[in-house]
Amino acid sequence: MVSDPLLTDLYQLTMLQHYFRLDMLRPAVFEIQVRRLPRERNFLVTCGLEQVLHYLENLAFEPQQLRYLAGTGLFHDDFLDYLAGFRFNGSVAAMPEGTVAFAEEPLLRVEASLPEAQFAESRIINLMHFQTMIASKAVRCVMTAPDKVLVDFGMRRAHGAEAALYAARASYIAGFAGTATVAANQQFGIPVYGTMAHSLIQAHDNEREALADFARVHLGNIVLLIDTYDTVACAHEVVRLSRELAAADIHIQAVRLDSGDLNDLAHQVRAILDAGGCQEIGIFASGNLDEYRLQALLAAGAPIDGFGVGTQLDVSADAPTLDMVYKLHEYDGRPRRKRSTGKATWPGAKQVFRTFNDDRTMHLDTLGLREETGPGTPLLETVMVDGRRRKPPPTLDALRARVVDQLGRLPPELRDLAQPAEYPVHISERLTVLTAAVDQAIN
């Protein structure tokens, strides 16, 4: 991941200089939350904490970066000397990755000196926002097609290299089977999937020859793209080719459909494969898919075994942003709050307490102060102290299992793709009283 401290907003550096020169170095508490959910999301799935912790552990200015800052003419020499030794030495509490969360709930809390906590804002939001957004989109596909193989196909239209990698990671945590992005396999160990492009077929003079040659050359699972010219005709060709290849102990795993009426074509291809004795050959579909199209295909009974979900996932097309913010809630031991119209915050360091119904489904979240004891299970856990993680990061398998558990606890109305549903988030009495006291002190 990119660890460049200059990957930030200019005002983080100008504020840092302000705090340094005015000796405003006392402890501060900042929290990340999403003010309101997009209409298309009934809940979020938190993701990106691992990259946030890596960033904080490695935050440092290199000599060439300090030389660049000196050349801007915006910073005093004594401040640049301060930056030479600047590190994050604070603590972090957060909801574990893969946790279901709602609007106004702190996903992550940072406690550190004011300069350290403030400076981290831009990159922390950058990391948490994207992966939480993608995981929250991907999990809707998983809920729609829980028994299907789902693969991230969106790298080529992701908004940059880092976005492609983190989309693969976030969708895998959310329950996808894997990704087509090779670097995500190399970096994160995410299973990698691939088939072929239409250009491979077009580069041959004969479609059957192209498929046969690919099957003989390819060392992985053989998935043949059959819609370059005539999908139905090619399905018949796959039946004949499968018999020929079987004699050489080469077996076709699936065929891929990438265009046209996927439901109609899948039914036709399935009938052709079954009639030809190729019941073991699956059907994989791709082509501008999202949870809504998956829902429609499955409702129509399309005999499709797996889906490649690309652009719509990697840019979260229906909800491409979250109203995620990182705000100051305490400084120098005093609770603080913002009262801007439509953007007000709750003061103090906070915790989220979740209660459950008898059937284990989520019942109610309570937003309270950190020192409160409930009711319910506290969701934020301390993950970093004195600038160092408390324990090694969980495996991706553990995070995937957490998502499965969280989805099993969702109230049924929150699983609906079409109808917005609100989950109750209660404000504790102590937090309400504190807010009134802070307002009175401000006035």
Secondary structure, DSSP 8 states (H G I E B T S, - for coil): ----TTSS-HHHHHHHHHHHHTT--SEEEEEEEESS--TT-S-EE---HHHHHHHHHT----HHHHHHHHHHT-S-HHHHHHHHT-----EEEE--TT-EE-TT--SEEEEEEHHHHHHTHHHHHHHHHHHHHHHHHHHHHHHHSTTSEEEE--GGGSSSHHHHHHHHHHHHHHT--EES-HHHHHHH---B-----HHHHHHSS-HHHHHHHHHHH--S-EEEE--SS-HHHHHHHHHHHHHHHHTTT--EEEEEE-SS-HHHHHHHHHHHHHHTT-TT-EEEEESS--HHHHHHHHHTT----EEEE-HHHHTTTTS----EEEEEEEETTEE-----TT-----S-EEEEEEE-TTS-EEEEEEEETT---SSEE--EEEEETTEESS----HHHHHHHHHHHHHTS-GGGG-SSS-----EEE-HHHHHHHHHHHHHH-
